[in-house]
Amino acid sequence: MKLAACNLSIIPLRSEASHRSEMVSQVLFGEYFEILKEQDDFVQIKMIDNGYEGWIQRHQFDIVSQGYVDNHLIVNTEGAVAKSGVKHIHLLHGTKIFNRKIVIGDEAYEIEGQLRIPSLDDFALKFPKLISYYTNSPYLWGGRSRHGIDCSGFSQVVYRHFGLDLPRDAWQQAEKGEVVNFCSEIMPGDLAFFDNTSGRITHVGIMIDHETIIHASARIRIDKMDSEGIFNGDLKKYTHKLRIVKRYF
């Protein structure tokens, strides 16, 4: 197995080996992946933490010799910087950091800034702050940061803040957790999933309380939700049909 890690703050992960190809996700600094196939300007990779596959451009990563470590810190909302000589890489919230001193390829980085030990102990305190931090962030298909994020990327990064790793896509996330049978039983942090006319789960949001949801639809926004689905206050209509609510902690 040939292991590598991203050496930039965030890069696109594409469905095909082309700059014009769909961006299916993004890779953050220090995230490990296996190199599956190599072409002139692109390599096909498989993410170590969730098995997600896609193509990234050369020169946006480097080979790593040390093994993958599951225990980690994450960059807090205040951000951090990875420094190696004159090179400074600005790190985004949710970036996993295994140590304040890490090596990627020939570069030895020292991490300066706010790092967090992921834990559920402070969920009641930190969840409202994450809501404020991400609200009005623009929607971006495949995005994973405050500068552009999709629905499942949003639930994934919020859960990562509290030490819970979710799969990348909404339908994959819906396969985990325990079912919440009634809307009246919903608790803060539960995930609500929504399907399309074909019955395929295509959307996910995080419940703030039993009738309010935060989700990515054009932007990170807060709407009302009931047993029918999400009611968009701006459009004055239901925009997403509720399929199921799941609890993970």
WOTA-V886769 format. One record per run of one state. SS is the DSSP state (~ for helix, > for strand, _ for the rest). FROM is the first residue (numbers start at 1). TO is the last residue. If there is no record, write none. Layout:
ss;from;to
SS;FROM;TO
SS;FROM;TO
//
This chain:
ss;from;to
_;1;2
>;3;6
_;7;9
>;10;14
_;15;22
>;23;28
_;29;31
>;32;38
_;39;41
>;42;47
_;48;52
>;53;57
_;58;60
>;61;63
_;64;72
>;73;84
_;85;86
>;87;91
_;92;95
>;96;97
_;98;100
>;101;104
_;105;106
>;107;116
_;117;122
~;123;134
_;135;137
>;138;139
_;140;143
>;144;145
_;146;147
>;148;149
_;150;150
~;151;161
_;162;169
~;170;173
_;174;177
>;178;179
_;180;182
~;183;185
_;186;190
>;191;195
_;196;200
>;201;209
_;210;211
>;212;216
_;217;218
>;219;225
_;226;228
>;229;232
_;233;236
>;237;247
_;248;249
//
